[in-house]
C-alpha cells in the first residue's frame, strides 16, 4: 500500500469526527464549574443526537447515562467527547468503540507533557486507537469547531458564537486555534472548521489537511505549526491541498537556540528555518504572526491570482502617508510595482488634478467621484495584475461601495484589495459589505500589504513547474571518513571546481608541492576529525617561500597541539593548495534533517556564515532550476550580482552544484552531511575552497 493510499484512507476516516450523526459527552456533570458541564452546554445546540454519560452518578430520567453503550441505545454515537482523568482515557475510548463510536476527543492533560507516567497513558491511548480504529483528537486539546454543521466540540466560552465561514484553521495548540477563530470572526470571515491538535497522539496536521482537500465549504486554510513529527508527510499534504486551495502557514520557533550540529550547515538549518522552507517549497504562504495570518488567509479565501512568476501590483491611495507605508511594505515583500504605461498615465491625467502623483503608486489626493475611474484605469494597464487601494472612510466625499461596484463592472479580471481606515459601526458595515462583494479588506496599510503579499506569494508558488530531474550517474563516495582532500575529490566527480592542490604526508612533500603549484598557497591541517580548521590554527594563507612554508607548518603544529621536541622531517598530513582569486563567498551544503530528510542550503559563506544566518533552504532532491532560484531569497544577494565591479553569479551553475549535493545525500544514506564553505564566486566561476563530509551516526552499526 502506498503512502498516498494510506493518507487518503486516514482523511476519509475523519468524517465521524467533524460531521457526526450523534455525540456522547463522557464525564458530563450537573456541576456548572466542571469541564463536562461546559462541554454539555457547548453541544446543546447540535442538531443530531447528544447523549450525556456519567458512570459515577447516572440519572437516566434526566438523560444522564451510566455508559456510552447505554447512551447509544437512544441514538447513534459517532463521536465521544472525553472529560475524564488521563489514567481512565484508554478504557473510555475502548468502551466508546464498543458502543459504535468511530472518533473521540480527549480534552484533559496529564499525558506526554507531564512526564513518564503521562507518557505511559499516551502510549495506551495510541495502542487502543490502533486496536479499535477510533480516530483520536488530542489529548491536551480544547477541541474543535465546525459551525456549519452545528458542532461546537469545545469548552472555551464564546466558541459557539464563531460564525460559519470559508476558512479552516489547523493549529498545533488548542489555545491558538481559538485565538485564530475569534480573530477571523472579528474580521468578518468566520470558519468552516477550526481544530486544535494538542498532543496529536493519532490525528496530526497532515490528517486534517488531507480531509480538507475534499471539503467544499473550505476555500483557504490557516496552518499553525509548533513541531513536526513527519516532515515529508506534512509537505505532501500541503502540496496536495495547495493545488485546489491556498494554505497560509505560521511556524513557531524563530528564536530557537537548540543544540547546533557541528558544521555551519547544521547550525544554519534549524528547525524553524527548515520547516518554513519546506512548507514554502510545498506551496504554502508564510506569515510571521497571527494578525498577518488572518489578513493573508482572509484575502486568499476570497481571491486567488492565476499562477505567475512576478505579478504586477497597481497601488492606488487616497492619502499619501498611508500609501508610502503600503509601498514600503510591498517592496520588502519583493512585490513588483511596475511603472504605468504612457497611455495609462494619459488617461489618469484626464481624471486627476495636475498636482497628484500619477505613476505607480497613484495618489488621488482626497478621494472623490473619480475614484472608480482611477481604479479602472490602473487595472487596465497591461503590467498590472491586481490593485491594492487604500482610502479613509469618507462617505461625504465619495461612495466607496459604489466605486467598487463600478470597478467590478469595468475591470472584472483584475482583483481588487482594499484598506479602509476609520472607526465606528459605519466603517465596520462598509468592510462587511466589501467582504460580501468578494473584496478582501483590511483596516490599515500593513494589513493591506499582508493581503497583497499573500496573493503574490501564492501565485509565485503555483507558477513553479515540476521540472523533470536529470538522472545522475552513481557516484562512489568511498568508505570515509573523508578529509578535505578526499571531500574535494568527491566534489570533482560532481563537476565542482577546486584549486590545484597536493595532499602531503611530510614536510618534504609539502616543499615539493610549494615548488610545483601556482602560488601563493594555503597550507592546511589534513584531518577528517577536524571540521573547523581555522578555529584551532589549522590554516595558514599567502605562503610563498620555503621559509614561510616551514613557519606555517610550525604554526599549525603548535596550534593543533603537535609540539615536537626537535625539527622532524615528518609531521601530520597537510594540504598545500593554490589560493583562489578574490570574490564573494557562499556556503552551500546538504544535510540529513531528522524530521524532513535531505535538505540543501545556500547562504553567504566564509567564517561569518553562522553570524549572518542569511540562508535559503530546500528539501532535496530538487531540480537545478529550482536550486538556481535560492540566491534571490538572500538579504545579501546584491553581493552576487557584480557588487562594485565584482563577479556576477551564474545561477544556473550554482543550481547544478546544489542539486548535485542534494542528489548525493539522497542516494547515500551512509552520508549525513556534505558542505562547501566557502564556495567562492570569482571571475572564473565558482570554486570550492573548503569541503566537509560527515558520515551518518549509525554508519558503524
C-alpha positions as CSV (number, residue, x, y, z in Angstrom):
1,X,0.0,0.0,0.0
2,X,1.5,3.4,-1.0
3,X,1.8,6.3,1.4
4,X,-0.7,8.3,-0.7
5,X,-3.3,5.5,-0.3
6,X,-2.7,5.4,3.5
7,X,-3.1,9.1,3.8
8,X,-6.3,9.1,1.7
9,X,-7.8,6.5,4.0
10,X,-6.9,8.4,7.1
11,X,-8.5,11.5,5.7
12,X,-11.7,9.6,4.9
13,X,-11.8,8.4,8.5
14,X,-12.3,11.9,9.9
15,X,-16.0,12.2,8.8
16,X,-17.2,10.8,12.1
17,X,-15.1,13.4,14.0
18,X,-16.1,16.5,12.1
19,X,-19.6,15.5,10.8
20,X,-21.0,13.1,13.4
21,X,-24.6,11.9,13.5
22,X,-24.5,11.7,17.3
23,X,-22.3,12.8,20.2
24,X,-21.7,11.3,23.6
25,X,-20.2,13.6,26.3
26,X,-18.3,11.2,28.7
27,X,-17.8,12.7,32.1
28,X,-20.8,15.1,31.8
29,X,-21.7,16.8,35.0
30,X,-24.5,18.8,36.6
31,X,-21.8,20.9,38.3
32,X,-21.6,24.0,36.1
33,X,-17.9,24.6,37.1
34,X,-16.8,21.2,35.7
35,X,-15.4,20.6,32.2
36,X,-18.0,18.0,31.5
37,X,-20.8,20.5,32.2
38,X,-19.2,23.1,29.9
39,X,-19.0,20.6,27.1
40,X,-22.6,19.6,27.6
41,X,-23.6,23.2,27.3
42,X,-21.5,23.6,24.1
43,X,-23.1,20.7,22.3
44,X,-26.6,21.5,23.4
45,X,-27.2,23.2,20.0
46,X,-26.0,20.2,18.0
47,X,-28.8,19.2,15.6
48,X,-28.1,15.5,16.0
49,X,-28.3,13.1,18.9
50,X,-26.5,14.1,22.2
51,X,-26.0,11.5,25.0
52,X,-24.6,12.5,28.3
53,X,-22.6,10.0,30.3
54,X,-21.5,9.9,33.9
55,X,-20.6,6.5,35.3
56,X,-20.4,7.7,38.9
57,X,-23.8,9.5,39.1
58,X,-26.0,8.2,36.3
59,X,-29.6,9.6,36.1
60,X,-31.3,8.1,33.0
61,X,-34.5,10.1,33.8
62,X,-32.5,13.3,33.4
63,X,-30.7,12.0,30.2
64,X,-27.5,11.1,32.1
65,X,-26.4,7.6,31.4
66,X,-24.0,5.2,33.1
67,X,-22.1,4.2,30.0
68,X,-21.7,5.1,26.3
69,X,-23.3,1.8,25.4
70,X,-26.4,2.9,27.3
71,X,-26.4,6.3,25.7
72,X,-26.1,4.6,22.3
73,X,-29.3,2.7,22.9
74,X,-31.1,6.0,22.4
75,X,-29.3,7.3,19.3
76,X,-26.2,6.9,17.2
77,X,-22.9,7.8,18.8
78,X,-20.2,8.5,16.2
79,X,-18.2,10.9,18.4
80,X,-17.2,10.6,22.0
81,X,-16.0,13.8,23.9
82,X,-14.0,12.5,26.9
83,X,-13.7,14.6,30.1
84,X,-12.1,12.0,32.3
85,X,-8.7,11.7,34.0
86,X,-5.7,10.6,31.9
87,X,-5.5,7.2,33.6
88,X,-9.0,6.3,32.5
89,X,-9.0,7.6,29.0
90,X,-7.8,4.5,27.2
91,X,-10.5,2.4,28.8
92,X,-13.1,5.1,28.0
93,X,-12.0,5.1,24.3
94,X,-12.3,1.3,24.2
95,X,-15.8,1.5,25.7
96,X,-16.9,4.1,23.2
97,X,-15.6,1.9,20.4
98,X,-17.7,-1.0,21.6
99,X,-20.7,1.4,21.5
100,X,-20.0,2.2,17.9
101,X,-18.1,5.4,18.2
102,X,-15.5,6.0,15.4
103,X,-13.9,9.1,16.8
104,X,-13.1,10.7,20.1
105,X,-11.7,14.0,21.5
106,X,-9.6,13.8,24.7
107,X,-9.5,17.2,26.4
108,X,-7.6,16.6,29.6
109,X,-3.9,16.9,30.2
110,X,-1.5,14.6,32.1
111,X,-0.1,12.8,29.1
112,X,3.3,13.1,27.4
113,X,3.7,16.7,28.5
114,X,3.5,15.5,32.2
115,X,6.5,13.1,32.4
116,X,7.0,9.3,32.4
117,X,3.6,8.4,33.8
118,X,1.8,10.6,31.4
119,X,3.9,9.2,28.5
120,X,2.6,5.7,29.5
121,X,-1.0,7.0,29.4
122,X,-0.4,8.4,26.0
123,X,1.1,5.1,24.7
124,X,-2.0,3.3,26.0
125,X,-4.2,5.8,24.0
126,X,-2.2,5.1,20.9
127,X,-2.5,1.4,21.3
128,X,-6.3,1.5,21.8
129,X,-6.7,3.7,18.8
130,X,-4.7,1.3,16.7
131,X,-6.6,-1.7,18.0
132,X,-10.1,-0.2,17.7
133,X,-9.7,2.1,14.7
134,X,-11.2,5.0,16.6
135,X,-9.6,8.3,15.5
136,X,-8.4,10.4,18.4
137,X,-8.1,14.2,18.6
138,X,-5.8,15.3,21.4
139,X,-5.1,14.7,24.2
140,X,-4.5,18.0,25.9
141,X,-6.7,20.0,23.5
142,X,-9.6,22.4,23.7
143,X,-11.3,20.7,20.8
144,X,-12.7,21.9,17.5
145,X,-15.5,24.0,15.9
146,X,-17.5,23.1,12.8
147,X,-20.1,25.9,12.8
148,X,-21.7,25.0,9.5
149,X,-22.6,21.6,11.0
150,X,-23.6,22.9,14.3
151,X,-20.7,21.2,16.2
152,X,-19.0,23.2,19.0
153,X,-16.8,20.5,20.5
154,X,-15.1,23.0,22.7
155,X,-15.3,24.1,26.3
156,X,-14.0,27.6,25.5
157,X,-16.5,30.4,26.3
158,X,-17.7,32.2,23.2
159,X,-16.7,29.4,20.8
160,X,-20.3,28.8,19.8
161,X,-20.5,32.5,18.7
162,X,-18.0,32.0,15.9
163,X,-19.9,32.1,12.6
164,X,-19.6,29.7,9.7
165,X,-17.2,30.8,7.0
166,X,-14.8,29.7,4.3
167,X,-11.6,29.4,6.2
168,X,-10.3,26.3,8.1
169,X,-7.9,26.5,11.0
170,X,-5.5,23.7,11.7
171,X,-3.5,24.6,14.8
172,X,-1.0,22.7,17.0
173,X,-2.4,24.5,20.1
174,X,-6.0,24.5,21.2
175,X,-5.5,28.0,22.5
176,X,-4.1,29.3,19.2
177,X,-6.9,27.5,17.4
178,X,-9.5,29.5,19.3
179,X,-7.5,32.8,19.2
180,X,-7.4,32.5,15.4
181,X,-11.1,31.5,15.2
182,X,-12.0,34.6,17.2
183,X,-9.8,36.9,15.1
184,X,-11.3,35.5,11.9
185,X,-14.8,36.0,13.3
186,X,-14.0,39.6,14.3
187,X,-12.6,40.2,10.8
188,X,-15.9,39.1,9.3
189,X,-14.7,35.7,7.9
190,X,-15.7,33.0,10.3
191,X,-14.5,29.4,10.0
192,X,-15.6,26.3,8.2
193,X,-13.5,24.2,10.7
194,X,-11.1,25.1,13.5
195,X,-9.1,22.3,15.0
196,X,-6.6,22.3,17.9
197,X,-4.4,19.2,17.7
198,X,-3.0,19.1,21.2
199,X,-0.5,16.2,21.7
200,X,-1.6,14.7,18.4
201,X,-1.4,11.1,19.6
202,X,-3.3,10.0,16.5
203,X,-4.7,12.8,14.3
204,X,-1.9,15.2,13.1
205,X,-2.0,18.3,11.0
206,X,-1.5,16.3,7.8
207,X,-4.6,14.1,8.5
208,X,-6.8,17.2,8.8
209,X,-5.2,18.8,5.7
210,X,-6.0,15.7,3.7
211,X,-9.5,15.8,5.0
212,X,-9.9,19.4,3.9
213,X,-8.8,18.6,0.3
214,X,-12.3,17.3,-0.3
215,X,-14.2,19.9,1.8
216,X,-16.3,22.1,-0.5
217,X,-17.0,24.5,2.3
218,X,-13.3,25.5,2.7
219,X,-11.6,27.9,0.3
220,X,-8.5,28.6,2.3
221,X,-6.6,27.0,5.2
222,X,-4.7,28.7,8.1
223,X,-2.0,26.3,9.4
224,X,-0.2,26.8,12.8
225,X,2.9,24.7,13.4
226,X,4.8,24.2,16.6
227,X,6.6,20.9,15.9
228,X,6.7,18.3,13.1
229,X,6.9,14.6,13.5
230,X,6.9,13.5,9.8
231,X,8.2,16.3,7.7
232,X,7.8,14.6,4.3
233,X,4.2,13.6,5.0
234,X,3.3,17.1,6.1
235,X,4.8,18.6,2.9
236,X,3.0,16.1,0.7
237,X,-0.3,17.0,2.4
238,X,0.3,20.7,1.9
239,X,1.4,20.2,-1.7
240,X,-1.8,18.3,-2.5
241,X,-4.0,20.8,-0.8
242,X,-2.5,23.9,-2.4
243,X,-3.4,22.6,-5.9
244,X,-7.0,23.4,-5.1
245,X,-7.0,25.9,-2.2
246,X,-4.3,28.1,-0.6
247,X,-2.6,27.3,2.7
248,X,-1.1,30.1,4.9
249,X,1.3,28.9,7.5
250,X,2.6,30.4,10.8
251,X,5.6,28.4,12.2
252,X,6.6,29.0,15.8
253,X,10.3,28.9,16.8
254,X,12.0,31.8,15.1
255,X,14.3,32.3,18.1
256,X,15.1,28.6,18.7
257,X,18.5,28.2,20.3
258,X,18.6,24.4,20.4
259,X,21.8,22.4,20.0
260,X,23.6,23.1,16.8
261,X,25.2,20.5,14.6
262,X,29.0,20.5,14.2
263,X,29.1,22.1,10.7
264,X,27.8,25.5,9.5
265,X,25.0,23.9,7.5
266,X,23.7,22.1,10.6
267,X,23.8,25.3,12.6
268,X,22.0,27.3,9.9
269,X,19.3,24.8,9.1
270,X,17.5,25.0,12.4
271,X,14.1,23.5,12.8
272,X,12.2,26.8,12.3
273,X,14.0,27.7,9.1
274,X,13.8,24.2,7.7
275,X,10.0,23.9,8.5
276,X,9.3,27.2,6.8
277,X,11.4,26.4,3.8
278,X,9.7,23.0,3.4
279,X,6.2,24.5,3.7
280,X,7.0,27.2,1.2
281,X,8.5,24.7,-1.2
282,X,5.3,22.7,-0.9
283,X,3.3,25.8,-1.9
284,X,2.2,27.4,1.4
285,X,2.3,31.1,2.0
286,X,4.4,32.0,5.1
287,X,3.5,34.7,7.6
288,X,5.2,36.0,10.8
289,X,2.4,36.4,13.3
290,X,-1.3,35.7,13.9
291,X,-2.6,39.0,12.6
292,X,-0.8,38.7,9.4
293,X,-2.1,35.2,9.1
294,X,-5.7,36.4,9.5
295,X,-5.2,39.1,6.8
296,X,-3.5,36.7,4.4
297,X,-5.8,33.8,4.7
298,X,-8.8,36.1,4.7
299,X,-7.8,37.6,1.3
300,X,-6.9,34.2,-0.2
301,X,-10.3,32.8,0.9
302,X,-11.9,35.3,-1.5
303,X,-9.4,35.8,-4.3
304,X,-6.6,33.7,-5.9
305,X,-4.4,35.1,-8.7
306,X,-3.6,33.0,-11.7
307,X,-0.1,31.4,-11.4
308,X,2.6,34.0,-12.3
309,X,6.3,34.4,-11.7
310,X,6.0,38.1,-10.7
311,X,2.5,39.6,-10.8
312,X,2.4,43.4,-11.0
313,X,0.6,45.4,-8.3
314,X,-1.1,48.7,-9.1
315,X,-1.2,50.8,-5.9
316,X,-3.9,53.5,-5.6
317,X,-4.1,55.6,-2.5
318,X,-6.3,58.5,-1.5
319,X,-3.8,59.5,1.3
320,X,-0.1,59.9,0.6
321,X,1.2,58.9,4.0
322,X,-0.6,55.5,4.2
323,X,0.3,55.0,0.6
324,X,4.0,55.3,1.4
325,X,3.7,52.8,4.3
326,X,2.0,50.4,1.9
327,X,4.6,50.8,-0.8
328,X,7.5,50.4,1.6
329,X,6.0,47.2,3.0
330,X,5.3,45.8,-0.5
331,X,8.9,46.5,-1.5
332,X,10.0,44.4,1.4
333,X,7.8,41.6,0.2
334,X,9.6,41.7,-3.3
335,X,6.4,42.9,-4.9
336,X,6.6,44.2,-8.5
337,X,5.1,47.7,-8.6
338,X,5.6,48.5,-12.3
339,X,5.8,51.8,-14.0
340,X,2.5,52.6,-15.7
341,X,2.3,52.8,-19.5
342,X,2.2,56.2,-21.2
343,X,-1.4,55.6,-22.3
344,X,-2.4,54.8,-18.7
345,X,-0.7,58.0,-17.4
346,X,-2.5,60.0,-20.0
347,X,-5.9,58.6,-19.0
348,X,-5.1,59.3,-15.4
349,X,-4.3,62.9,-16.2
350,X,-7.7,63.4,-17.6
351,X,-9.3,62.3,-14.3
352,X,-6.9,63.6,-11.6
353,X,-5.8,67.1,-10.7
354,X,-2.4,68.0,-12.1
355,X,-0.5,68.1,-8.8
356,X,-1.4,64.4,-7.9
357,X,1.2,61.6,-8.4
358,X,0.1,59.7,-11.5
359,X,2.7,56.9,-11.8
360,X,2.6,53.9,-9.5
361,X,1.6,54.3,-6.8
362,X,-1.2,56.6,-7.9
363,X,-2.1,59.2,-5.3
364,X,-5.5,60.7,-5.9
365,X,-5.3,63.3,-3.1
366,X,-8.6,63.2,-1.2
367,X,-11.0,60.6,-2.7
368,X,-13.7,61.9,-4.9
369,X,-16.3,60.7,-7.5
370,X,-13.5,59.8,-9.9
371,X,-12.0,57.1,-7.6
372,X,-13.7,54.3,-9.5
373,X,-12.3,55.7,-12.8
374,X,-8.8,55.8,-11.3
375,X,-9.1,52.2,-10.2
376,X,-10.3,51.0,-13.5
377,X,-7.6,52.9,-15.4
378,X,-4.8,51.5,-13.4
379,X,-6.3,48.0,-13.7
380,X,-6.4,48.3,-17.5
381,X,-2.6,48.8,-17.6
382,X,-1.0,45.7,-19.2
383,X,1.6,45.4,-16.4
384,X,-1.0,45.3,-13.6
385,X,-2.4,42.0,-12.3
386,X,-4.1,43.3,-9.1
387,X,-5.0,46.5,-7.4
388,X,-4.1,47.4,-3.8
389,X,-6.1,50.5,-2.8
390,X,-6.3,52.5,0.4
391,X,-8.7,55.2,1.5
392,X,-10.2,56.6,4.7
393,X,-13.9,56.0,5.2
394,X,-15.3,59.4,4.0
395,X,-18.9,58.9,2.9
396,X,-19.4,62.6,2.5
397,X,-16.6,62.7,-0.1
398,X,-17.4,59.7,-2.2
399,X,-19.4,56.4,-2.3
400,X,-16.7,53.7,-1.8
401,X,-19.1,50.8,-2.3
402,X,-20.5,52.4,-5.4
403,X,-16.9,52.9,-6.7
404,X,-16.2,49.2,-6.0
405,X,-19.3,48.1,-7.9
406,X,-18.4,50.3,-10.8
407,X,-14.8,48.9,-10.8
408,X,-16.2,45.3,-10.8
409,X,-18.2,46.1,-13.9
410,X,-15.2,47.8,-15.7
411,X,-12.3,45.5,-14.7
412,X,-13.7,42.1,-13.8
413,X,-10.4,40.3,-14.4
414,X,-8.2,42.3,-12.1
415,X,-8.7,41.6,-8.4
416,X,-9.1,44.5,-6.0
417,X,-7.9,44.5,-2.4
418,X,-8.7,47.5,-0.2
419,X,-7.6,49.1,3.0
420,X,-10.3,51.2,4.6
421,X,-9.3,53.3,7.5
422,X,-11.6,54.6,10.2
423,X,-13.5,53.6,13.3
424,X,-17.1,53.1,14.3
425,X,-20.1,51.0,13.2
426,X,-20.4,52.6,9.8
427,X,-16.8,51.6,9.0
428,X,-17.5,48.0,10.1
429,X,-20.6,47.8,8.0
430,X,-18.7,49.1,5.0
431,X,-15.9,46.5,5.5
432,X,-18.6,43.8,5.9
433,X,-20.3,44.9,2.7
434,X,-16.9,44.7,0.8
435,X,-16.4,41.2,2.0
436,X,-19.9,40.3,0.9
437,X,-18.9,41.6,-2.6
438,X,-15.8,39.3,-2.5
439,X,-13.4,42.2,-2.0
440,X,-10.7,41.5,0.7
441,X,-10.4,44.4,3.1
442,X,-8.1,45.4,5.9
443,X,-8.1,48.3,8.3
444,X,-4.6,49.7,7.8
445,X,-1.8,49.7,5.3
446,X,0.1,46.9,7.0
447,X,-2.9,44.6,6.7
448,X,-3.4,45.6,3.1
449,X,0.3,44.8,2.4
450,X,-0.1,41.4,4.1
451,X,-3.1,40.6,1.9
452,X,-1.3,41.7,-1.2
453,X,1.9,39.8,-0.3
454,X,-0.1,36.6,0.3
455,X,-1.7,36.7,-3.1
456,X,1.7,37.3,-4.8
457,X,3.4,34.5,-2.8
458,X,0.6,32.1,-3.7
459,X,0.7,33.0,-7.4
460,X,4.5,32.6,-7.5
461,X,4.4,29.2,-5.7
462,X,1.9,27.8,-8.2
463,X,3.9,29.2,-11.1
464,X,6.8,26.9,-10.2
465,X,6.6,24.0,-12.5
466,X,7.8,20.5,-11.7
467,X,10.9,20.1,-13.8
468,X,12.0,16.5,-14.5
469,X,15.3,16.0,-12.8
470,X,18.0,14.6,-14.9
471,X,19.3,11.2,-13.7
472,X,22.8,11.4,-12.4
473,X,25.4,8.6,-12.7
474,X,26.1,6.7,-9.5
475,X,28.9,8.2,-7.5
476,X,31.3,6.1,-5.4
477,X,31.8,8.2,-2.2
478,X,34.4,5.9,-0.7
479,X,34.4,4.4,2.7
480,X,35.2,7.5,4.8
481,X,35.9,9.3,7.0
482,X,36.7,12.0,4.5
483,X,39.4,14.6,5.0
484,X,39.3,17.8,2.9
485,X,41.3,16.3,0.0
486,X,39.0,13.3,-0.2
487,X,35.9,15.6,0.1
488,X,37.2,17.7,-2.8
489,X,37.9,14.7,-4.9
490,X,34.3,13.7,-4.3
491,X,33.2,17.2,-5.4
492,X,35.3,16.8,-8.5
493,X,33.2,13.8,-9.6
494,X,30.1,16.1,-9.3
495,X,31.7,18.7,-11.5
496,X,32.6,21.2,-8.8
497,X,35.8,23.2,-9.5
498,X,38.6,23.3,-6.9
499,X,42.1,24.9,-6.9
500,X,45.2,22.9,-7.7
501,X,46.3,21.0,-4.5
502,X,48.6,18.3,-3.1
503,X,47.9,16.1,0.0
504,X,51.3,15.9,1.7
505,X,52.4,13.3,4.2
506,X,55.5,15.1,5.4
507,X,57.5,18.4,5.1
508,X,59.4,17.2,2.1
509,X,56.2,16.6,0.1
510,X,54.9,19.9,1.2
511,X,58.0,21.7,-0.1
512,X,57.7,19.8,-3.4
513,X,54.1,20.9,-3.7
514,X,55.1,24.5,-3.0
515,X,57.5,24.4,-5.8
516,X,55.1,22.8,-8.3
517,X,51.8,24.6,-7.6
518,X,50.9,28.2,-8.7
519,X,51.5,30.5,-5.7
520,X,50.8,31.8,-3.3
521,X,49.4,28.8,-1.5
522,X,47.3,27.9,1.5
523,X,48.6,25.3,4.0
524,X,46.0,23.4,5.9
525,X,45.8,20.7,8.5
526,X,44.5,17.5,6.9
527,X,42.5,15.6,9.4
528,X,39.0,14.2,8.8
529,X,38.1,14.7,12.5
530,X,38.6,18.4,12.4
531,X,35.6,20.3,10.8
532,X,36.6,23.9,11.5
533,X,40.4,24.1,11.0
534,X,40.6,27.9,11.3
535,X,39.3,27.7,14.9
536,X,42.4,25.7,16.1
537,X,45.0,27.4,14.0
538,X,45.0,24.8,11.3
539,X,45.1,27.1,8.3
540,X,47.8,29.4,7.0
541,X,47.3,31.6,4.0
542,X,49.5,33.5,1.5
543,X,52.6,31.2,1.7
544,X,55.2,32.0,-1.0
545,X,58.6,30.8,0.1
546,X,60.1,27.7,1.7
547,X,60.8,29.7,4.8
548,X,57.2,30.8,5.0
549,X,56.1,27.2,4.5
550,X,58.2,26.0,7.4
551,X,56.8,28.8,9.6
552,X,53.3,27.8,8.5
553,X,53.9,24.2,9.3
554,X,55.4,25.1,12.7
555,X,52.4,27.3,13.5
556,X,49.9,24.5,12.5
557,X,51.8,22.0,14.7
558,X,51.8,24.4,17.6
559,X,48.2,25.4,17.2
560,X,46.9,21.8,17.0
561,X,49.0,20.6,20.0
562,X,51.5,18.6,17.9
563,X,54.6,20.2,19.5
564,X,57.8,18.2,18.6
565,X,60.9,18.5,20.7
566,X,63.1,19.0,17.7
567,X,62.6,19.6,14.0
568,X,61.4,16.4,12.4
569,X,61.2,15.5,8.7
570,X,57.7,14.0,9.2
571,X,54.6,15.8,10.5
572,X,50.8,15.2,10.4
573,X,49.3,15.2,6.9
574,X,48.7,18.6,5.4
575,X,47.2,20.1,2.3
576,X,49.0,22.6,0.1
577,X,46.7,24.4,-2.2
578,X,46.9,27.3,-4.6
579,X,45.0,30.2,-3.3
580,X,41.9,31.4,-5.2
581,X,41.4,34.9,-6.6
582,X,39.2,37.2,-4.5
583,X,35.5,37.2,-4.7
584,X,32.2,36.8,-2.8
585,X,31.9,33.7,-0.6
586,X,29.0,31.4,-0.3
587,X,28.2,28.4,1.8
588,X,26.5,25.5,0.1
589,X,25.6,22.3,1.8
590,X,23.3,19.3,2.2
591,X,22.4,17.7,5.5
592,X,20.1,15.0,6.6
593,X,17.4,16.7,8.8
594,X,15.9,14.3,11.4
595,X,12.4,15.4,10.5
596,X,12.5,16.4,6.8
597,X,15.3,14.2,5.5
598,X,17.8,15.6,3.0
599,X,17.9,19.4,2.9
600,X,20.1,21.7,0.9
601,X,21.3,25.2,1.9
602,X,22.7,28.2,0.2
603,X,23.9,31.3,2.1
604,X,26.5,33.9,2.4
605,X,29.6,32.0,3.4
606,X,33.0,32.1,5.0
607,X,33.6,32.3,8.7
608,X,30.7,34.7,9.1
609,X,28.1,32.2,7.8
610,X,26.6,31.4,11.3
611,X,26.7,35.0,12.5
612,X,24.8,36.3,9.4
613,X,22.4,33.4,9.1
614,X,21.4,34.7,5.7
615,X,20.3,31.4,4.1
616,X,17.9,29.8,1.8
617,X,16.8,26.2,2.2
618,X,15.0,23.5,0.1
619,X,14.2,19.9,0.6
620,X,16.2,17.5,-1.6
621,X,16.3,16.1,-4.2
622,X,15.3,19.1,-6.3
623,X,15.8,20.2,-9.9
624,X,18.7,22.5,-10.7
625,X,16.3,25.2,-11.9
626,X,14.6,25.3,-8.5
627,X,18.0,25.5,-6.8
628,X,19.1,28.3,-9.0
629,X,16.3,30.5,-7.5
630,X,17.6,30.2,-4.0
631,X,20.1,33.1,-4.0
632,X,17.2,35.5,-4.7
633,X,16.0,34.9,-1.2
634,X,19.2,36.1,0.5
635,X,19.3,39.6,2.0
636,X,22.8,39.9,0.7
637,X,22.0,38.8,-2.9
638,X,23.3,42.1,-4.3
639,X,26.8,40.9,-3.4
640,X,26.4,38.2,-6.0
641,X,25.3,40.5,-8.8
642,X,28.5,42.3,-9.7
643,X,28.7,44.4,-6.5
644,X,31.2,47.3,-7.0
645,X,32.6,45.7,-10.1
646,X,32.8,42.2,-8.7
647,X,31.9,38.9,-10.4
648,X,28.4,38.0,-11.3
649,X,26.9,34.7,-10.1
650,X,26.0,32.2,-12.8
651,X,22.8,31.0,-11.0
652,X,22.4,28.0,-13.3
653,X,25.9,26.8,-12.4
654,X,25.1,27.2,-8.7
655,X,21.8,25.4,-9.2
656,X,23.7,22.4,-10.7
657,X,26.0,22.2,-7.7
658,X,23.3,22.5,-5.1
659,X,21.1,19.9,-6.9
660,X,24.1,17.6,-7.2
661,X,24.8,17.8,-3.4
662,X,21.1,17.1,-2.7
663,X,21.1,14.1,-5.0
664,X,24.3,12.7,-3.5
665,X,22.8,12.9,0.0
666,X,19.5,11.4,-1.1
667,X,21.3,8.5,-2.8
668,X,23.7,7.7,0.0
669,X,22.1,7.1,3.4
670,X,25.5,6.5,4.9
671,X,26.4,10.1,4.3
672,X,24.9,12.6,6.8
673,X,26.2,15.9,5.5
674,X,28.3,17.5,2.8
675,X,29.3,21.1,2.8
676,X,31.3,23.6,0.8
677,X,32.3,26.6,2.8
678,X,33.4,28.8,1.2
679,X,32.3,28.3,-2.3
680,X,33.9,31.4,-3.8
681,X,32.4,33.4,-6.7
682,X,35.3,34.5,-8.8
683,X,35.8,36.0,-12.3
684,X,36.5,32.4,-13.4
685,X,33.3,31.0,-11.9
686,X,32.5,29.1,-8.7
687,X,35.4,27.4,-6.8
688,X,35.2,25.2,-3.7
689,X,37.8,26.4,-1.2
690,X,36.9,24.1,1.7
691,X,34.8,20.9,1.9
692,X,33.5,18.7,4.7
693,X,31.8,15.3,4.5
694,X,30.3,13.8,7.6
695,X,29.2,10.1,7.9
696,X,25.8,9.2,9.3
697,X,25.8,8.5,13.1
698,X,24.6,4.9,12.7
699,X,27.1,4.1,9.9
700,X,29.1,1.8,12.0
701,X,26.1,-0.2,13.2
